[in-house]
Amino acid sequence: MIEIPIIRHRFRILQSARQTGGESLRLEWCAPPHGRAPEHVHPRQEAQLQVISGTLGFRVGSGREQTLSVGRSAIGPAAVPHAWRNLGDGDVCFQVEFRPALNTETLLVAGGEIARDWGADKSATPKYLLRLAVLLREVGDPNLYLTRPPVAVQRFFLAAFTGILAPIGRLLGYEAHHPRDGDSP
């Protein structure tokens, strides 16, 4: 499992984008009590969830929140805002399938590794911001936006962040993937 320490969520890939020819990406996602994903939208991607353990609150659009228990599922259609949260006292785990896969796997795996390393070494914050900028610049449109502030504002700040920091990160040798033993930097 890859842990994102900042939010204490964990995930593992059940079926990669490569295995499906880019048609989908299937993950197991676990979140602690009170864990959540704020209202967001995937402009070109559907997200289908099925609860494995725990209880998940799921809201699509301006509808009311559904309570999903083990075996229950829900869909966040492409371009429709949705949000989820753990309603229980223990972890909630669910399978989520993104259709099409797009760049989600790269963002989650490399971003999760950056977040993990950053959580272990807060003194190196500039290094991790540079790595994140390089990653975001290389993958392009993240295909995930919060519903507030407006997407245009998020895109502007993302372009400014990556436009300024990614070239610096590249000059310092950072790549979009997490450096492995023997890689640099």
N, C-alpha and C positions, 0 to 999 in steps of 0.2 A: 504494500500500500504506500502511496505517496501522500505525505502529510503536508498540509498548508498550515504551518504553525500560527500564523497571524490570526486565523479564524478557527483553528483546531478542527478543520474538516480533513477527511482522508478519502482517497479514491484509488481504484485500480482499474486497469484496462481489461475488459473481458473480451472485446473484439476490436481490434485496431482498424483504423481507416485503411491501412494497406491490405488487411485481410478481406475487406469488403469492397476493394477497388474504389474507395472514396464515397461509397453510397451511404455509409453510416459509421458511427463510432458508438460502442456500447461500453458503459462504465458501471462499476459499483461505487456508490457515493455514500459516505457516512458522515453525519454531523452530530455534535454533542447536544445536550440539552440547551435549548434556546438558540441553537444554530439556525441560520436562515440564509436565504438568498433574497436580497431586496428586489423590489419590482424592477424587472429588466425586460429587454426584448432582443430576440435574435432575428434580424431583418430577413434573412434568407434560410432559416433553419428551424425545423420542428424539433421539439424536445418531448419525448415520451418517457414517463416515469412509472415504475411499479415498485411498491413498498415490499421490502424483504423482512424488515424488523422495525418495530416501533410504530409511531403514529406521525403522519405528515399532514400539515395544513397546506393546501395548494389553492391558489386563486388565479384565475385566468381573466384578463380584461378587467372590466368593472364589476364582474360577477361576485357572488359571495364565496367565501372560502369553503372548500370541500375538505372533509376530514378523511384521510386515506389510511386504512389499516393494512395489515399484512395481506398481500395478494391483490390489493386494489391498485388501479392505475389511473393516470390522467395524462392529457396532452396539452402542451404549450405550443399552439400553432405558430408557424413562422409569422413574424411581423405583429404578433399580438402580445401585449405586455402580460407577464405572469410573475408570480413570486411564490416561494415556499418557506415553511418554517417547521422546526421540530416541535411538536406539541407535547412530547413525553418527558419523563424524568431521566430516561437513559438515551443512548444514541439512537438515531433513526438511520436506517440503511435502506437504500433503494437502488434499483437499476435505472439508469437513464440512457436512452438511445437518442443520439443527435442524427437527424437526416436532413441534408447530406452531412458528411463529416466536416467538410471545409477545413479550416486550420485549427479546429478546436483541440485536437490531440497535441499538436505542437505547443499551443498556448498553455494548456494545462500542465503538460509534463515539464517543459522548460520553465514556465512560470512558477510551478510548484517547487522545482529545484532551487530556483532563485529565492523564493520565499523561505524555503527551509534553511538555506545557507545564511540568508539575512537574519533570520530568527536566532541562529546560533552565533552570529558575530555582528552585533549592532554597531560596533566601532568602525566597520567597513561600509557604512551606508552609501557613500558615493560610488563605490565599486558596484554595488548591487543595483543602484539606479542606472548606471551605465549599461550593465548587462540587460536590465529590463528594457531600456530604450532601444538597444540593438535588436532584441527579440521582437519588440512591437514594430519596429521599422521593417524588419524582414518579413514578418507575416502579413503586413498590410492591415486591411480592415479586420478588426477583431471579431466582427459579427456578433457582438454582445454590447449592448448599451443600457445604462440605467435609464429609467424613464424621466429622471430629473437630475441635473439640468437638461435642457433640450439637447438632442443628439448633435445638432450643429455646433453647440458650444463644446461638447465633449470631443468632437472631431477636431475642432480648432486647437484645443489644448493638447490633444494627442499628437497632432501634427507639429506643434511648437516643441513639445517635450522630445519627440523622436528626432525632429529636424535639428535641434541644438545638441542633444546628448548622444545620439547614435553615432554621428561621425567621430566624436571624441572617443567613444567606446571602441569603435572600429580601429582608430589609430593606436589605442592601447592594447589591441589584440583580442578584444572580447568577441565572441560569436553568439549566435542565437541559441545554441544548445549549451548545456552545462559542460564545462571542461571536465574531461575524464583524466585519470592518471596518464601522464605522458603528454597530454595536450597542454596548450598554453592559452591563457596565462594561468 
